[in-house]
């Protein structure tokens, strides 16, 4: 086994058969485009590297000219990073502790960098590793796999369930990469020094197999934790939708078992982003490039539209600064004029003027080319429940009849439908979270009655599965606007409800639904002789058997009847 394992990574050098591409150790995204197979990189010796044709000096400026601005103006030092100094210090401290101050038999250590896309996670790690003299060996997912006709026939045959799809090979390649990266140093490129043996392993593109089967990743990490001699760094970008890559790949029990250290990055602040964009604009102007230069107002709108994503901001800046993009110039001028007109017309009150300017700016942000706005689930839920309103004078308020005065409300500062859409949750799922948490923010029982009626109506709209996809948005609109309108303690801007901050919770419906499914399976297995559906067993038979003195002799049946057949005296479930 030892001989086979040692020959395994080097069989290409010995003239063995070609094997599928493997994950390789790289130094950045730019190297991923140079080769799709790490075996080719291994088989290329130093002599072949010297024979490689050098680019002509006249071609270098042209090649740099064609690079996107994200690559051309990538940060070269810590001062170029648009990341909080505290986060840079945290990553640097962890690297120094687990690379330079590591004990001989300490085992592997794992670092998890999380945060929204474009917040500088990868750039921070690469710059700190270069400053500290640490080699970075990066895993790259294989771009292709070699299949024989028999493999394809097994995958796409009539009796195939796709069990032989290359997921298992991908996991095996990843495990093999960790073993080789832990044992061997990265290939020495031409002109690089070979005196440093400090290294770390970087994983940013997690194999897709681990999302379907996180347990296989956990087993690999456990083995790595026991045997590794260098740290392992994972970079996971946050997801605004309901499923979280971080929670599925690194659940709390694995984080505690392997002592995984998590550093969470925040979106890039607008001030830091403005510094980066101004530096790029100044660099382009110094090179006398014939690009359309944006003014400060346009840059500020661009920053707000990118939602803290520095990569998206630079790409949008390059697109907006392209010469000959007349449509973009007309767009900017029209947008500025329309925003100015809207702000000049809104002179009734300062508050209304400010809100209308903000609304026009929000419309500009979405059209500039920035990212789609996203809101975390509990943040979106708080916007609905706290329902902040805009103060209005008596002259601006619509005059309602006497019998409808109780429905008078100040205008909302939000659009509930937009909030639900930006949360990336389905309407029925958002209604579950709203139903779980709205009671803590009501102080009048009559308001609770009206809100529950709206929630019931919203639930009826989604009761029919055939029309649920079409009516889900209407259901969410009825539920959110109904709960907002029913809370009279927050009907006006000067009213804050008087309840203060309240923590939000996930729906107890998940726990009850899981318990219901378990009870159905247990009832069918324990009382299979009665030949009744699980619903009839739990609602008709088991309550009747629970009233009998000694109906069953099986201890499991008796315990199940006592658990399910009798209603608990507890009237309010814990939150």
C-alpha positions, 0 to 999 in steps of 0.5 A, spaced: 500 500 500 505 504 501 509 503 494 502 504 491 501 510 494 507 513 493 507 511 485 500 514 485 502 521 484 508 520 480 506 515 475 505 520 469 513 521 470 514 514 470 510 513 463 504 510 466 497 511 463 494 517 463 489 519 469 483 524 470 485 531 472 486 532 479 485 538 484 492 542 484 496 547 488 495 554 485 497 561 487 490 565 484 485 565 480 489 567 474 493 561 474 487 557 473 486 559 466 493 557 464 492 549 465 486 545 466 490 539 468 495 538 474 498 532 471 501 536 466 503 541 471 507 536 474 510 533 468 513 539 466 520 540 469 524 546 470 528 545 463 521 545 459 519 551 463 526 555 461 524 553 454 517 556 454 517 562 449 517 569 453 512 574 451 515 579 446 516 586 450 511 589 445 506 585 447 506 586 454 502 592 454 497 590 450 496 584 454 495 588 460 490 592 456 486 587 455 485 585 462 479 586 466 480 592 471 479 587 477 485 583 475 489 589 473 488 593 479 488 587 484 490 589 491 498 588 492 499 590 499 495 591 505 494 598 504 490 596 498 485 592 501 478 595 502 477 590 508 476 592 516 483 593 519 480 588 525 479 583 520 486 583 517 489 583 524 484 577 526 487 573 520 494 575 520 494 573 528 491 566 526 496 565 521 502 566 525 499 562 531 498 556 526 503 556 521 509 559 525 508 557 532 505 550 531 507 545 536 510 538 532 504 534 534 499 539 534 495 536 528 491 540 523 488 546 524 482 549 520 480 556 518 473 558 515 472 565 512 465 567 511 462 573 508 458 576 502 461 575 495 466 581 494 468 583 501 475 581 500 476 574 503 481 571 498 485 577 497 486 578 504 488 571 505 493 571 499 496 578 501 497 576 508 500 569 506 505 573 501 507 578 506 508 572 511 512 568 506 507 562 506 506 558 500 498 557 498 496 551 495 489 551 492 484 546 490 481 547 484 475 543 481 477 538 475 474 541 469 473 534 465 474 527 467 476 521 462 470 516 461 470 510 457 464 508 453 463 503 458 462 508 464 458 512 459 453 506 458 453 505 465 451 512 467 446 513 461 443 506 461 436 504 461 437 501 468 442 506 471 440 511 477 446 515 476 450 512 482 456 512 478 456 519 476 463 522 477 461 525 484 465 519 488 471 520 483 471 528 485 471 526 493 477 521 492 480 527 488 479 532 493 482 527 499 488 525 494 489 532 493 489 534 501 494 528 502 499 530 497 499 537 499 500 536 506 506 531 504 509 535 498 511 542 497 508 546 491 512 546 485 517 551 484 516 556 478 522 559 475 525 565 479 522 563 485 526 562 492 526 555 495 528 557 502 521 557 505 517 551 507 511 554 510 505 553 507 497 552 507 492 549 503 486 553 501 479 551 498 475 556 495 471 551 490 468 546 494 466 539 490 459 539 489 459 532 492 460 535 499 453 539 498 449 533 497 453 528 502 456 533 507 458 527 511 464 525 506 467 531 507 466 531 515 470 524 515 476 527 510 476 533 515 477 528 521 482 524 518 486 531 516 485 534 523 489 528 526 494 527 521 496 534 517 502 538 518 499 545 515 493 549 516 487 548 512 483 554 510 476 554 507 472 560 504 465 560 503 461 566 501 454 567 504 447 565 501 441 570 502 436 564 500 434 559 505 439 554 505 446 556 507 452 553 505 456 554 511 451 550 516 450 544 511 458 543 510 460 546 517 454 544 522 456 546 529 458 539 532 463 539 526 466 546 528 466 544 535 469 537 534 475 539 529 475 546 533 474 550 527 475 557 527 471 562 524 472 569 521 466 573 518 467 578 514 462 584 513 460 588 506 465 593 504 464 600 507 462 605 502 468 610 504 473 604 503 469 602 496 470 610 494 477 610 495 478 604 491 474 607 485 477 613 486 484 610 485 482 606 479 479 613 476 486 616 477 490 611 475 486 611 468 486 618 468 494 618 469 495 613 463 491 618 458 486 613 457 480 615 452 474 613 457 468 616 460 470 619 467 464 618 472 463 624 477 463 623 484 455 623 485 455 617 480 461 613 483 457 614 490 451 611 487 455 606 484 457 604 491 451 604 494 448 599 488 453 594 489 451 593 496 458 592 499 461 588 493 468 591 491 468 586 485 461 588 482 463 595 483 469 595 479 466 591 474 460 596 473 465 602 473 469 599 467 463 598 464 460 605 465 467 608 463 467 605 456 468 610 451 463 609 446 457 607 451 453 613 449 447 609 452 450 609 458 452 617 458 444 618 456 442 614 462 446 617 467 444 624 465 437 622 464 437 619 471 440 625 474 435 630 471 429 625 473 432 625 480 433 632 481 426 634 478 423 629 483 426 632 489 424 639 487 417 637 486 417 634 493 417 641 497 411 640 502 415 637 508 423 636 509 421 629 511 417 627 505 423 631 500 428 626 503 424 620 502 422 621 495 430 623 494 432 616 497 426 613 493 429 616 486 436 614 488 434 607 490 431 606 483 438 609 480 442 604 484 438 598 481 439 600 474 446 602 474 448 595 473 449 594 481 447 587 484 440 585 486 438 587 493 438 582 498 436 582 505 437 576 510 431 573 513 430 575 520 432 582 517 426 582 512 422 579 518 424 585 522 422 590 517 415 587 517 414 587 524 416 593 526 413 597 520 416 604 520 412 609 518 413 616 515 410 622 519 405 626 515 402 633 516 394 634 517 394 637 510 397 631 506 393 625 510 387 623 506 380 625 509 377 618 511 369 618 512 367 618 520 366 610 520 373 609 517 377 613 521 379 607 525 383 605 519 387 611 518 395 610 518 401 614 516 405 611 510 410 606 510 417 607 509 417 600 506 414 596 500 412 589 504 412 585 497 419 588 495 421 586 502 419 579 501 422 578 494 429 580 497 429 575 502 429 570 497 424 566 501 417 563 498 411 566 500 408 561 504 415 560 508 415 567 510 408 567 512 410 561 517 416 566 520 411 571 520 406 567 524 411 565 529 413 572 531 408 577 530 404 575 537 410 578 541 409 585 538 402 586 539 399 589 545 391 589 544 387 582 543 383 585 538 389 587 533 391 580 534 384 577 532 384 581 526 392 579 524 390 572 525 384 573 520 389 576 515 394 570 516 388 565 515 386 568 509 393 568 506 393 560 508 387 559 504 390 562 498 396 557 498 391 551 500 390 548 493 397 546 491 395 546 483 394 554 484 399 555 489 405 557 485 401 563 482 397 565 489 403 565 493 405 572 492 398 574 493 398 570 500 405 573 502 402 580 500 395 579 504 399 576 510 404 582 511 400 588 509 394 585 514 399 584 520 402 591 519 395 594 518 392 590 524 397 593 529 394 599 531 400 601 536 404 602 530 399 606 526 403 612 526 410 614 525 410 617 533 408 611 535 413 605 537 409 600 540 412 601 547 415 593 547 422 595 545 426 589 542 424 582 541 428 576 539 425 573 533 425 565 532 424 560 527 417 557 526 415 551 531 412 548 525 418 545 523 419 541 529 411 539 529 411 537 522 417 532 524 414 530 530 408 528 526 412 524 521 415 520 526 409 519 529 405 516 523 411 512 521 411 509 529 403 508 529 404 504 522 409 499 525 406 498 532 399 498 530 399 494 523 394 489 525 389 494 525 389 496 517 388 503 518 391 510 515 396 513 520 391 519 521 385 515 523 390 511 528 392 517 531 385 521 531 380 515 533 383 509 535 389 511 539 385 516 544 380 510 545 385 505 547 388 510 551 381 510 555 381 503 556 384 500 562 389 495 559 389 495 552 396 492 550 401 488 552 407 490 548 411 495 552 412 500 546 405 500 544 403 502 551 408 508 551 406 510 544 399 510 546 401 514 553 405 519 548 400 520 543 393 518 545 392 523 551 392 531 549 398 534 554 395 539 559 400 544 556 396 550 553 402 554 550 408 551 547 415 554 549 418 558 544 
